[in-house]
Amino acid sequence: MVSGTLWVMTDRQSPPTAHTRPEGVSDATVDATGKLSEALETVERARGHLYAFHQLMGHADLLAGEAADLLHEAGHEEIAERLLDEIIGRNIAEGRWTFQLVEEFDDGYWAGFREFEKRVRDELVAGRRHLFEAEMKEARRTPGRRRHEARPAEGQ
């Protein structure tokens, strides 16, 4: 330990190879692959929202079923039957429930985007992930300062 605030451990002061730019890779290439990765991250967030939508719609359908039961018990048989016929179990898209949309998204767009982004990284930056962010971290951290290490301690 040096003074009360600096912490020098040279093996943790340089980023791992997995987060360093391969020789000959330009700034423009790091920017472009970083932007493509950011786009994929946005698709990942959208996928999470799609799963949330799927679960919310399933829950809403179950609640509507409970409402139909309560309407029936309250003597509103005709309204309960209309709810059962018109809303409960209704497709949210032509011929599909939400689980089918999730599967279609996962097997099509999401899988294709992930594969494409990985191929681009493999072709342009030796498969390395988050180079843009890793370089941003290097530019913003204070070398030698505790909690500003380039990488975790061994085994972490």
C-alpha positions in Angstrom: 0.0 0.0 0.0 1.3 3.4 -0.9 -0.2 6.3 1.1 -3.7 5.7 2.3 -5.4 5.9 -1.1 -3.0 4.3 -3.7 -2.8 0.6 -4.2 -0.2 -0.7 -6.6 -0.4 -4.2 -8.0 1.2 -4.2 -11.4 -0.4 -7.5 -12.5 -3.8 -5.8 -12.2 -2.9 -2.5 -13.8 -3.1 -3.6 -17.4 -6.3 -5.0 -19.1 -6.4 -8.6 -20.1 -5.7 -9.5 -23.7 -9.4 -10.3 -24.2 -10.0 -6.5 -23.7 -7.2 -5.0 -25.7 -7.3 -4.0 -29.3 -5.6 -6.4 -31.6 -2.6 -5.0 -33.5 -3.6 -3.1 -36.7 -7.3 -2.5 -35.7 -8.3 1.1 -36.3 -10.3 3.5 -34.1 -13.1 3.4 -36.7 -13.3 -0.4 -36.5 -13.5 -0.3 -32.7 -16.2 2.4 -33.0 -18.2 0.4 -35.5 -18.0 -3.0 -33.7 -18.8 -1.1 -30.5 -21.9 0.4 -32.1 -23.0 -3.0 -33.4 -22.5 -4.5 -29.9 -24.6 -1.6 -28.5 -27.3 -2.4 -31.0 -27.3 -6.1 -29.9 -27.5 -5.0 -26.2 -30.6 -2.9 -27.1 -32.1 -6.0 -28.8 -31.3 -8.0 -25.6 -33.2 -5.3 -23.6 -36.1 -5.6 -26.1 -36.1 -9.3 -25.7 -36.5 -8.9 -21.9 -39.4 -6.6 -22.5 -40.9 -9.2 -24.9 -40.6 -11.8 -22.1 -42.2 -9.4 -19.6 -45.0 -8.8 -22.1 -45.5 -12.6 -22.5 -45.7 -13.1 -18.8 -48.0 -10.1 -18.2 -50.4 -11.2 -20.9 -50.5 -14.7 -19.5 -51.3 -13.3 -16.1 -53.9 -10.9 -17.5 -55.6 -13.9 -19.2 -55.7 -15.8 -15.9 -57.1 -12.8 -14.1 -59.8 -12.4 -16.7 -60.7 -16.0 -16.1 -61.1 -15.3 -12.4 -63.2 -12.3 -13.3 -65.4 -14.5 -15.5 -65.9 -16.9 -12.6 -66.8 -14.0 -10.2 -69.2 -12.5 -12.8 -70.9 -15.9 -13.1 -71.1 -16.2 -9.3 -72.6 -12.7 -9.0 -75.3 -13.7 -11.4 -74.0 -12.0 -14.5 -73.9 -15.2 -16.7 -74.2 -13.4 -20.0 -71.3 -11.0 -19.4 -69.2 -13.9 -18.0 -69.9 -15.9 -21.2 -69.0 -13.0 -23.4 -65.8 -12.5 -21.5 -65.0 -16.2 -22.0 -65.9 -16.1 -25.7 -64.4 -12.8 -26.7 -61.3 -12.2 -24.5 -60.1 -15.3 -22.6 -57.7 -17.3 -24.6 -57.7 -14.8 -27.5 -54.7 -14.6 -29.7 -52.7 -11.4 -29.4 -51.5 -11.7 -33.0 -53.1 -13.7 -35.9 -53.0 -17.3 -34.9 -50.4 -16.8 -32.1 -50.2 -16.5 -28.4 -47.3 -14.6 -26.8 -45.2 -17.7 -26.3 -45.2 -18.3 -30.0 -44.1 -14.7 -30.6 -41.3 -15.2 -28.1 -40.2 -18.4 -29.8 -40.3 -16.8 -33.3 -38.3 -13.8 -32.1 -35.7 -16.0 -30.3 -35.2 -18.5 -33.2 -35.3 -15.8 -35.9 -34.3 -12.2 -35.3 -32.5 -12.6 -31.9 -30.5 -15.7 -32.9 -29.6 -14.2 -36.3 -28.4 -10.9 -34.7 -26.3 -12.6 -32.1 -24.6 -14.8 -34.7 -24.0 -11.8 -37.0 -22.5 -9.7 -34.3 -20.2 -12.5 -33.3 -19.1 -13.1 -36.9 -18.2 -9.4 -37.2 -16.2 -9.5 -34.0 -14.4 -12.7 -35.2 -13.6 -11.1 -38.5 -12.6 -7.7 -37.4 -11.3 -7.7 -33.8 -10.2 -11.3 -33.2 -13.5 -12.1 -31.5 -12.9 -9.7 -28.6 -15.9 -8.3 -26.9 -16.5 -4.8 -25.5 -13.3 -3.2 -26.9 -14.9 0.2 -27.0 -16.0 0.0 -23.4 -12.6 -1.5 -22.3 -10.8 1.4 -23.9 -13.2 3.9 -22.3 -12.5 2.3 -18.9 -8.7 2.6 -19.5 -9.1 6.3 -20.4 -11.3 7.0 -17.3 -9.7 5.0 -14.5 -6.8 6.2 -12.3 -4.0 3.7 -12.6 -2.5 2.7 -9.2 -5.6 3.8 -7.3 -7.5 1.2 -5.3 -10.9 0.3 -7.0 -9.5 1.6 -10.3 -7.7 -1.7 -11.2 -7.8 -2.8 -14.8 -8.9 -6.3 -13.9 -10.0 -8.3 -10.9 -7.5 -10.2 -8.6 -6.7 -13.7 -9.7 -9.6 -16.1 -9.0 -12.3 -13.4 -9.0 
